[in-house]
Amino acid sequence: MRAPADVRRRRRPFAAASVVCVALLPAVARAEGLALWEIGLGVAGLYLPDYRGADEARAYALPFPVVIYRGERVRADREGLRGRLFDTDQVELDVSLGGALPVRSDRNEARRGMPALDPVVEFGPSLVVRLARSDDRRRSVELRLPARAAYSVDRRGLHGVGAAFTPQLRAAWRDTAWGWDTDVSVGPMYASRAFHQYVYGVDPALATPDRPTYRAPGGYAGAQLTLTANRRLGSLRLFGFVRAETLSGAVYASSPLVRRGTQVLAGFGVGAVLAESSRRAPTPE
């Protein structure tokens, strides 16, 4: 997610859900015969901590738009919104988009009395190095190197809150015998001081006996292991994910806002394609 990533205040739920769920929409190994674009609606059930390291988690039922576009240079699919700048058999350079849901501090005991965390959008380049791929493109191993600037969103606009770098080693299986496309990814997480301060910092004016002042450093933010699966059933798109995260060794682990060192995120959803183009996708995915 990061989708799923740090979960923000539950405001503007449709827009926020779109950012999270788009990263889990189904894609297929090859685009031959598929529509250039598909549009529809879906709903997802998510179980997410309030933020990474929180000891409170919530279940969400959120609607989201299904938007799939399989252009030669621009793609919108389960990888998110991507602008393909460079692509060879081994290396691909994308412009990628991600984001995170909001957190209401009045519903989280650790953050009570602090400002709410607004939704966050992220965008930046992502380098993909294909380490191995079968001739039929159904099995692959890739190294993904996304570096994104992060911005909080409120009624006044966008506000920079730092940057994140989340390299991942990913193995993918497409058109499997059991009918589900499956991905397994693992990797560390890093973020800037400003990004960590936005989530984990405690200003002196907000300090309490149980929540001392804290200035968050930048650097290692933990590690994650994610399993995702998706399937096409006619006009329906099914998807699910499970992610385990550990904060062991994270530079902000001593923040008073960090209450748990490990956590699990999960979700499942279904999307229905309501319209699609008659034109077919031009190139393999």
C-alpha positions as CSV (number, residue, x, y, z in Angstrom):
1,M,0.0,0.0,0.0
2,R,1.8,2.3,0.6
3,A,-0.2,1.6,0.2
4,P,-0.7,0.2,2.4
5,A,1.7,3.0,4.5
6,D,1.3,5.4,7.5
7,V,-2.5,5.8,7.9
8,R,-3.8,9.4,8.2
9,R,-7.0,11.0,9.5
10,R,-10.2,9.5,8.0
11,R,-11.3,12.6,6.1
12,R,-12.3,12.8,2.4
13,P,-12.6,9.0,2.6
14,F,-13.3,8.4,-1.1
15,A,-10.2,10.3,-2.3
16,A,-8.0,8.8,0.4
17,A,-9.3,5.3,-0.4
18,S,-8.5,5.8,-4.0
19,V,-4.9,6.4,-3.3
20,V,-4.6,3.3,-1.1
21,C,-6.7,0.9,-3.2
22,V,-5.3,1.8,-6.6
23,A,-2.0,0.1,-5.7
24,L,-3.8,-3.2,-5.2
25,L,-5.9,-3.2,-8.3
26,P,-5.4,-6.2,-10.5
27,A,-3.0,-6.2,-13.4
28,V,-2.1,-9.0,-15.7
29,A,1.2,-10.2,-17.1
30,R,0.4,-9.4,-20.7
31,A,-1.9,-6.8,-22.2
32,E,-2.6,-8.3,-25.6
33,G,-6.4,-8.4,-26.2
34,L,-7.1,-6.2,-23.1
35,A,-8.9,-2.9,-23.4
36,L,-6.8,0.2,-23.5
37,W,-8.8,1.6,-20.6
38,E,-11.4,0.4,-18.1
39,I,-13.5,2.4,-15.6
40,G,-15.6,1.2,-12.8
41,L,-16.3,1.3,-9.0
42,G,-15.2,-0.9,-6.1
43,V,-15.3,-1.4,-2.4
44,A,-12.5,-2.5,-0.1
45,G,-12.4,-3.8,3.5
46,L,-9.1,-2.8,5.2
47,Y,-7.6,-3.5,8.6
48,L,-4.9,-0.9,9.3
49,P,-3.1,0.6,12.2
50,D,-3.6,4.3,12.8
51,Y,0.0,4.8,11.7
52,R,3.1,2.7,11.6
53,G,4.0,1.9,15.2
54,A,0.5,2.6,16.6
55,D,-1.1,0.2,19.1
56,E,-4.6,1.1,17.8
57,A,-5.9,-0.2,14.5
58,R,-9.3,0.1,12.7
59,A,-11.4,-1.6,10.1
60,Y,-12.5,0.4,7.1
61,A,-15.1,-0.2,4.4
62,L,-14.1,2.3,1.7
63,P,-15.3,2.9,-1.9
64,F,-12.8,3.6,-4.6
65,P,-12.8,4.1,-8.4
66,V,-11.5,1.4,-10.7
67,V,-9.3,3.2,-13.3
68,I,-7.1,1.0,-15.5
69,Y,-5.2,2.5,-18.4
70,R,-2.7,0.5,-20.5
71,G,-1.0,3.1,-22.6
72,E,2.5,2.8,-24.1
73,R,3.9,5.6,-21.9
74,V,1.3,6.1,-19.2
75,R,-0.2,3.3,-17.1
76,A,-2.8,3.2,-14.3
77,D,-3.1,-0.2,-12.7
78,R,-2.3,-2.0,-9.5
79,E,1.2,-0.4,-9.5
80,G,-0.6,3.0,-9.3
81,L,-0.3,5.9,-11.8
82,R,2.9,5.6,-13.8
83,G,4.5,7.6,-16.5
84,R,7.0,5.4,-18.3
85,L,10.1,7.5,-19.1
86,F,12.4,4.7,-20.1
87,D,12.0,1.0,-20.7
88,T,14.2,-1.9,-21.9
89,D,14.1,-5.6,-21.3
90,Q,16.0,-5.2,-18.1
91,V,15.4,-1.6,-16.8
92,E,12.4,0.6,-16.6
93,L,12.1,4.2,-15.2
94,D,8.6,5.3,-14.1
95,V,7.1,8.3,-12.5
96,S,5.0,6.8,-9.7
97,L,2.3,8.0,-7.4
98,G,1.4,6.8,-3.9
99,G,-0.3,8.0,-0.7
100,A,-1.7,7.4,2.7
101,L,-4.9,7.8,4.6
102,P,-5.5,10.4,7.4
103,V,-5.5,9.9,11.2
104,R,-7.9,11.6,13.6
105,S,-5.9,12.3,16.8
106,D,-9.1,12.4,18.9
107,R,-9.5,8.6,18.2
108,N,-5.9,7.7,19.1
109,E,-4.8,7.8,22.7
110,A,-1.1,8.2,22.0
111,R,-1.9,11.3,19.8
112,R,-4.7,12.8,21.9
113,G,-4.4,16.5,22.0
114,M,-2.1,16.7,19.0
115,P,-3.0,18.0,15.5
116,A,-4.6,15.4,13.2
117,L,-2.5,13.9,10.5
118,D,-3.7,14.9,7.0
119,P,-3.8,12.6,4.0
120,V,-0.4,12.3,2.3
121,V,0.3,12.0,-1.4
122,E,3.7,10.9,-2.7
123,F,5.2,11.0,-6.2
124,G,8.6,10.6,-7.7
125,P,10.8,8.4,-9.9
126,S,10.9,4.6,-9.6
127,L,13.6,2.5,-11.1
128,V,12.7,-1.1,-11.9
129,V,15.5,-3.6,-12.6
130,R,14.3,-6.9,-13.9
131,L,16.6,-9.6,-12.5
132,A,14.9,-12.6,-14.1
133,R,11.8,-13.2,-16.2
134,S,10.4,-16.3,-17.9
135,D,10.0,-16.4,-21.7
136,D,6.2,-16.3,-21.3
137,R,6.4,-13.3,-18.9
138,R,4.4,-15.2,-16.3
139,R,7.2,-15.3,-13.7
140,S,9.6,-12.6,-12.8
141,V,11.9,-11.2,-10.1
142,E,12.4,-7.5,-9.9
143,L,14.3,-4.9,-7.8
144,R,12.1,-1.8,-7.4
145,L,13.7,1.5,-6.2
146,P,11.0,4.1,-5.7
147,A,12.0,7.5,-4.3
148,R,9.1,9.8,-3.6
149,A,8.5,13.3,-2.3
150,A,5.7,13.4,0.3
151,Y,3.0,16.1,0.7
152,S,0.3,16.5,3.2
153,V,-3.1,17.6,1.8
154,D,-5.6,20.0,3.4
155,R,-8.0,22.7,2.3
156,R,-5.2,25.1,1.7
157,G,-3.3,22.8,-0.7
158,L,-0.1,20.7,-0.5
159,H,2.6,21.0,2.1
160,G,5.9,19.2,1.9
161,V,6.6,16.7,4.6
162,G,9.8,15.1,3.4
163,A,10.6,12.1,1.3
164,A,10.6,8.3,1.4
165,F,12.7,5.6,-0.2
166,T,11.3,2.0,-0.1
167,P,13.4,-0.5,-2.1
168,Q,11.8,-3.8,-2.7
169,L,12.7,-7.2,-4.1
170,R,9.6,-8.6,-5.7
171,A,8.7,-12.0,-7.1
172,A,5.6,-12.2,-9.3
173,W,3.5,-15.1,-10.7
174,R,0.9,-14.4,-13.4
175,D,-1.8,-16.6,-14.9
176,T,-1.3,-19.3,-12.3
177,A,-3.0,-22.6,-12.2
178,W,-5.1,-21.5,-9.3
179,G,-6.3,-18.5,-11.2
180,W,-4.8,-15.8,-9.0
181,D,-1.9,-13.4,-9.9
182,T,0.4,-13.3,-6.9
183,D,3.2,-11.0,-5.8
184,V,5.6,-11.3,-2.8
185,S,7.8,-8.4,-2.0
186,V,10.3,-7.7,0.8
187,G,12.5,-4.7,1.6
188,P,13.6,-2.0,4.0
189,M,12.0,1.4,4.4
190,Y,13.8,4.8,4.7
191,A,12.5,8.3,5.2
192,S,13.8,11.8,5.8
193,R,13.9,13.6,9.1
194,A,10.9,15.8,8.0
195,F,8.8,12.8,7.2
196,H,9.5,11.1,10.5
197,Q,9.0,14.3,12.4
198,Y,5.5,14.8,10.8
199,V,4.3,11.5,12.2
200,Y,6.5,10.8,15.2
201,G,7.7,14.2,16.5
202,V,6.3,15.8,19.6
203,D,6.7,19.6,20.0
204,P,7.3,21.0,23.5
205,A,3.9,22.6,23.6
206,L,2.3,19.2,23.0
207,A,4.4,17.2,25.5
208,T,2.8,15.5,28.5
209,P,4.2,13.4,31.4
210,D,3.5,10.3,29.3
211,R,4.5,11.9,26.0
212,P,7.8,13.8,26.3
213,T,9.2,16.1,23.6
214,Y,10.7,14.2,20.7
215,R,12.6,15.2,17.6
216,A,12.6,12.4,15.0
217,P,15.8,11.7,12.9
218,G,15.9,10.6,9.3
219,G,17.0,7.2,8.2
220,Y,16.0,3.6,8.5
221,A,12.3,3.2,9.2
222,G,11.9,-0.6,9.4
223,A,11.2,-3.4,7.0
224,Q,8.1,-4.9,5.4
225,L,7.0,-8.2,3.8
226,T,3.9,-8.1,1.6
227,L,1.8,-10.7,-0.2
228,T,-0.8,-9.6,-2.7
229,A,-3.1,-11.6,-4.9
230,N,-5.6,-10.5,-7.6
231,R,-7.9,-12.1,-10.1
232,R,-10.1,-11.2,-13.1
233,L,-13.6,-12.8,-13.1
234,G,-15.3,-11.3,-16.2
235,S,-16.0,-7.7,-15.4
236,L,-15.0,-8.1,-11.7
237,R,-11.6,-7.5,-10.3
238,L,-10.8,-9.2,-6.9
239,F,-7.7,-8.4,-4.8
240,G,-6.3,-8.9,-1.4
241,F,-3.1,-8.3,0.5
242,V,-1.4,-9.1,3.8
243,R,1.6,-7.1,5.0
244,A,3.8,-7.6,8.0
245,E,6.0,-4.8,9.3
246,T,8.8,-4.6,11.9
247,L,10.2,-1.4,13.4
248,S,13.2,-3.2,14.9
249,G,16.2,-0.8,14.5
250,A,14.1,2.1,13.2
251,V,15.6,5.5,14.0
252,Y,12.3,6.8,15.4
253,A,11.6,3.7,17.6
254,S,12.2,5.7,20.8
255,S,9.4,8.2,19.9
256,P,6.6,8.2,22.6
257,L,4.1,7.8,19.7
258,V,5.6,4.3,18.9
259,R,3.6,1.8,20.9
260,R,4.2,-1.4,18.9
261,G,7.3,-2.8,17.2
262,T,5.5,-5.2,14.8
263,Q,2.2,-5.1,13.1
264,V,0.0,-6.7,10.4
265,L,-2.1,-4.9,7.8
266,A,-4.6,-6.7,5.6
267,G,-7.4,-6.0,3.1
268,F,-9.7,-7.4,0.5
269,G,-11.7,-5.8,-2.2
270,V,-13.8,-6.1,-5.3
271,G,-14.1,-3.8,-8.3
272,A,-16.6,-3.9,-11.1
273,V,-15.7,-2.6,-14.6
274,L,-18.6,-0.5,-15.9
275,A,-17.1,0.7,-19.2
276,E,-14.1,-0.1,-21.3
277,S,-12.6,1.1,-24.6
278,S,-13.1,-0.8,-27.9
279,R,-9.4,-0.1,-28.6
280,R,-7.0,-2.7,-27.4
281,A,-3.8,-2.1,-25.4
282,P,-0.8,-1.4,-27.6
283,T,2.0,-3.2,-25.8
284,P,2.7,-6.0,-23.3
285,E,2.7,-5.0,-19.7
